[in-house]
Amino acid sequence: MRVVLLHNPGSGGPGPDEADLREVVTAAGHEMDHRSVKDEGWEEALDGAYDLVAIAGGDGTVHDVCTALAGTAATVTIIPLGTANNVERSLGISVDDPLATIAGWSSARRRRLDLPLATIGDRTLRFVESVGAGFLGDLLVATEDGPGGGDSGMSHGLSELAGVVASAAVQDWEVAIDGDVVSAELFACEITNVGTVGPGVVVAPEADPGDGLVEVVMMPPETRAGLVDHLLACARGARSAPPPLPVRRGRHVELRPPPGCRLHVDDELVEAAARFIGVMIDGTSLEVLVPS
């Protein structure tokens, strides 16, 4: 196959470099054009002729490449080099041996990855993982200067998120799911396309990122203690089953968070005067190779 390999050399901790990737890809019989997403103009590689776009990086790199490909007929795959690798885990791509996934491209099964559309204020953005208010938005602020990738970054993120959850105010929220309006007292709400978000937190274990639906994960106060305990246990490296959270599915979601909640789209904070998030599944998706 003709492969465009888009590589983030800064993803996660120490991992394979360009030479390692080139050696394994060419040894598998593929032609490869390598670009670093740290270089200006890497998107130009997507204008050429290729059979497969291979994304070597973490969730942020997956977001950048997949949203750049929205509306095309491209086929992608992911070589997981990130810290959390939420998208890869939700698709069923093994994260244990990134280079080993390359050998499985020729016999990989194919899945769809939805790219939902989010409207916040006057901005319209595609996302891959989740959008929401509070919770992960607060975490982005709390970890701005904390450790980056690797185990220390994950542990730090989980500890910080436990603090965010423990101190989050319970307020009145309103969410409409395919026209059905729900009013509830919550400390956070996430609209997610994948099952695992943030620093590897399982919030919607039944999520299918290609089923044409998003999961609306609501966090009422009675879930707080169990979620905090789970996050702290994971931060210590202990095994811990995620607590069940109320989840509903839909194609069109309108969320009106209370004042003061930080809004996010994937790992980007979004400022908006209007306190409204609209999410729509409009059929835009990509085909993903999932190596066995």
VMD Tcl script that draws the C-alpha trace (Angstrom):
set ca {
  {0.00 0.00 0.00}
  {0.96 3.64 -0.44}
  {1.01 4.99 3.10}
  {1.13 8.57 4.33}
  {2.49 8.33 7.86}
  {1.76 11.39 10.02}
  {3.91 11.22 13.13}
  {3.91 13.23 16.34}
  {7.42 12.73 17.75}
  {6.34 14.35 21.03}
  {3.46 11.98 21.84}
  {3.48 10.11 25.15}
  {6.79 8.98 26.60}
  {9.80 7.44 24.85}
  {8.67 5.50 21.80}
  {9.61 4.58 18.25}
  {11.13 7.37 16.20}
  {10.92 8.06 12.47}
  {13.65 5.53 11.64}
  {11.89 2.78 13.62}
  {8.57 3.50 11.93}
  {10.08 3.65 8.45}
  {11.91 0.36 8.96}
  {8.82 -1.56 10.10}
  {6.47 -0.04 7.50}
  {8.81 -0.73 4.58}
  {9.62 -4.22 5.91}
  {5.89 -4.95 5.73}
  {6.01 -4.17 2.00}
  {4.47 -0.68 2.00}
  {5.60 2.55 0.35}
  {5.76 5.37 2.88}
  {5.71 9.16 2.85}
  {6.59 10.38 6.36}
  {5.59 13.78 7.74}
  {5.86 15.17 11.24}
  {2.74 16.96 12.47}
  {5.11 19.35 14.22}
  {6.19 20.69 10.81}
  {4.31 23.52 9.16}
  {2.21 22.41 6.20}
  {1.95 18.72 7.12}
  {-1.66 18.79 5.87}
  {-0.34 19.07 2.30}
  {0.54 15.37 2.47}
  {-3.19 14.62 2.49}
  {-3.60 16.13 -0.99}
  {-1.59 13.39 -2.72}
  {-2.37 9.84 -3.82}
  {-2.33 7.21 -1.09}
  {-4.16 4.11 0.09}
  {-3.84 4.65 3.84}
  {-3.20 7.46 6.30}
  {-1.34 6.10 9.34}
  {-1.49 8.31 12.43}
  {1.45 7.72 14.78}
  {0.62 9.63 17.94}
  {-1.91 10.11 20.70}
  {-5.48 11.37 20.90}
  {-4.56 14.96 20.08}
  {-2.83 13.87 16.89}
  {-5.77 11.63 16.00}
  {-8.09 14.63 16.42}
  {-5.96 16.88 14.21}
  {-5.58 14.38 11.37}
  {-9.10 12.97 11.40}
  {-10.78 16.37 11.48}
  {-8.52 17.48 8.62}
  {-9.79 14.45 6.65}
  {-13.49 15.05 7.46}
  {-15.60 14.81 4.33}
  {-13.08 12.67 2.41}
  {-13.12 8.98 1.57}
  {-9.76 8.38 3.27}
  {-8.95 5.20 5.17}
  {-6.91 5.69 8.34}
  {-5.23 3.61 10.98}
  {-3.57 4.52 14.27}
  {-0.18 3.56 15.66}
  {-0.81 4.33 19.35}
  {2.02 6.43 20.80}
  {0.03 8.59 23.21}
  {-0.50 8.51 26.94}
  {-4.21 7.74 27.24}
  {-4.92 6.47 23.69}
  {-8.66 6.82 24.27}
  {-9.66 6.64 20.62}
  {-7.50 3.60 19.93}
  {-8.87 1.71 22.93}
  {-12.46 2.50 21.94}
  {-11.84 1.24 18.40}
  {-10.19 -1.95 19.66}
  {-6.63 -1.15 18.52}
  {-4.04 -2.72 20.81}
  {-1.89 -0.16 22.62}
  {0.62 -2.62 24.12}
  {3.04 -2.87 21.16}
  {2.59 0.02 18.72}
  {4.94 -1.29 16.04}
  {3.26 -4.70 16.04}
  {0.04 -3.12 14.75}
  {1.75 -2.36 11.43}
  {2.10 -6.04 10.52}
  {-1.67 -6.41 10.87}
  {-2.67 -3.76 8.33}
  {-3.08 -6.17 5.44}
  {-5.53 -8.39 7.36}
  {-7.17 -5.71 9.52}
  {-10.91 -5.44 9.95}
  {-12.57 -2.18 9.03}
  {-14.61 0.03 11.35}
  {-16.26 3.41 11.07}
  {-15.23 6.39 13.18}
  {-17.88 9.09 13.43}
  {-16.77 12.73 13.39}
  {-19.66 14.51 15.14}
  {-20.31 18.21 14.66}
  {-20.31 20.50 17.71}
  {-21.70 24.04 17.78}
  {-20.60 26.28 20.65}
  {-21.58 29.91 20.37}
  {-20.58 31.03 16.88}
  {-18.06 28.21 16.40}
  {-18.68 24.91 14.63}
  {-16.10 22.20 15.22}
  {-15.65 18.50 14.48}
  {-14.59 16.26 17.35}
  {-13.42 12.69 17.83}
  {-13.61 12.07 21.58}
  {-16.00 14.29 23.51}
  {-17.41 17.74 24.20}
  {-18.80 18.93 27.47}
  {-18.82 21.41 30.33}
  {-17.03 21.27 33.66}
  {-15.11 18.06 34.43}
  {-12.59 17.79 31.55}
  {-12.60 21.53 30.88}
  {-11.58 22.13 34.48}
  {-8.95 19.40 34.16}
  {-7.39 21.11 31.13}
  {-6.85 24.19 33.28}
  {-5.64 22.24 36.33}
  {-3.02 20.26 34.37}
  {-1.82 23.06 32.11}
  {1.59 23.16 33.78}
  {1.66 19.57 35.06}
  {3.55 16.53 33.72}
  {2.93 15.70 30.07}
  {3.06 12.13 28.81}
  {3.99 8.79 30.31}
  {2.88 7.17 33.54}
  {3.61 10.29 35.60}
  {1.37 12.35 33.33}
  {-1.48 9.85 33.61}
  {-1.17 9.62 37.40}
  {-1.06 13.40 37.71}
  {-4.08 13.79 35.44}
  {-6.11 11.24 37.39}
  {-5.24 12.85 40.72}
  {-6.11 16.31 39.42}
  {-9.39 15.03 37.97}
  {-10.30 13.48 41.34}
  {-9.86 16.92 42.89}
  {-11.97 18.52 40.15}
  {-14.79 16.02 40.73}
  {-14.62 16.35 44.52}
  {-14.99 20.14 44.43}
  {-17.36 20.58 41.47}
  {-20.56 22.43 42.29}
  {-23.87 20.62 41.83}
  {-26.12 22.79 39.69}
  {-29.20 22.63 37.49}
  {-28.49 21.42 33.95}
  {-30.75 21.00 30.94}
  {-30.07 18.59 28.08}
  {-32.25 17.67 25.12}
  {-31.57 14.30 23.47}
  {-33.34 13.91 20.14}
  {-35.97 16.34 21.38}
  {-36.48 14.72 24.80}
  {-35.64 17.37 27.41}
  {-34.03 16.28 30.68}
  {-33.51 18.64 33.62}
  {-31.27 17.36 36.40}
  {-28.91 18.34 39.19}
  {-25.40 17.43 37.99}
  {-21.78 18.36 38.61}
  {-20.77 17.66 34.99}
  {-22.02 16.34 31.66}
  {-20.04 14.89 28.76}
  {-21.24 14.17 25.23}
  {-18.86 11.49 24.06}
  {-18.19 9.53 20.89}
  {-15.83 7.08 22.63}
  {-15.97 5.09 25.85}
  {-12.83 6.45 27.51}
  {-12.00 10.14 27.94}
  {-9.41 12.41 29.55}
  {-6.61 10.52 31.34}
  {-8.05 7.10 30.43}
  {-11.31 7.35 32.38}
  {-14.04 4.90 31.33}
  {-17.33 6.82 31.31}
  {-19.38 4.99 28.67}
  {-18.20 1.38 28.40}
  {-20.82 0.47 25.78}
  {-19.93 3.32 23.41}
  {-19.36 2.44 19.76}
  {-17.51 5.27 17.97}
  {-19.02 4.31 14.62}
  {-22.68 3.60 15.41}
  {-24.04 7.01 14.41}
  {-24.85 7.93 18.01}
  {-23.20 9.87 20.82}
  {-23.35 8.99 24.51}
  {-24.62 11.64 26.93}
  {-22.90 10.93 30.25}
  {-24.59 12.67 33.17}
  {-22.90 12.96 36.55}
  {-25.37 13.44 39.43}
  {-24.09 14.00 42.99}
  {-24.70 10.40 44.08}
  {-21.97 9.25 41.65}
  {-19.34 11.63 43.03}
  {-17.84 9.54 45.85}
  {-17.50 6.40 43.73}
  {-15.90 8.33 40.86}
  {-13.40 10.07 43.15}
  {-12.40 6.76 44.77}
  {-11.99 5.17 41.33}
  {-9.81 8.01 40.02}
  {-7.56 8.00 43.08}
  {-7.16 4.21 42.91}
  {-6.20 4.41 39.24}
  {-3.75 7.21 40.03}
  {-2.02 4.85 42.48}
  {-1.83 2.17 39.79}
  {-4.41 -0.06 41.49}
  {-7.05 -2.06 39.65}
  {-10.44 -0.40 39.97}
  {-13.73 -0.98 38.19}
  {-15.26 2.28 36.92}
  {-18.47 3.29 38.69}
  {-21.65 3.17 36.58}
  {-22.75 6.59 35.32}
  {-26.15 7.45 33.80}
  {-25.79 7.33 29.99}
  {-28.26 8.07 27.22}
  {-27.73 7.86 23.46}
  {-28.83 10.13 20.67}
  {-28.06 11.69 17.28}
  {-28.85 15.30 18.14}
  {-28.03 16.73 21.57}
  {-28.49 20.22 22.97}
  {-26.78 20.97 26.27}
  {-27.32 24.10 28.34}
  {-24.77 24.07 31.17}
  {-25.04 26.44 34.14}
  {-23.00 29.67 34.19}
  {-19.33 29.39 34.98}
  {-18.71 25.94 33.47}
  {-15.67 25.66 31.24}
  {-16.53 24.29 27.80}
  {-14.26 21.99 25.80}
  {-14.09 20.22 22.45}
  {-11.72 17.24 22.74}
  {-8.61 18.76 24.38}
  {-9.38 22.38 23.49}
  {-11.01 24.89 25.82}
  {-13.62 26.94 23.99}
  {-14.72 30.39 25.02}
  {-18.31 31.23 24.09}
  {-20.69 33.95 25.16}
  {-23.72 31.72 24.54}
  {-24.19 28.99 27.15}
  {-25.15 26.34 24.65}
  {-23.56 23.25 23.13}
  {-25.19 21.56 20.16}
  {-23.99 18.18 18.89}
  {-25.16 16.51 15.71}
  {-24.26 13.24 14.00}
  {-24.48 14.21 10.34}
  {-23.06 11.05 8.73}
  {-19.48 12.33 8.44}
  {-17.10 9.48 9.29}
  {-13.86 7.79 8.32}
  {-12.99 4.15 7.70}
  {-10.40 2.83 10.16}
  {-8.19 -0.26 9.84}
  {-8.17 -2.15 13.16}
  {-5.36 -4.75 13.14}
  {-6.11 -8.05 14.82}
}
mol new
graphics top color blue
foreach p $ca { graphics top sphere $p radius 0.5 }
foreach p [lrange $ca 0 end-1] q [lrange $ca 1 end] { graphics top cylinder $p $q radius 0.2 }
display resetview
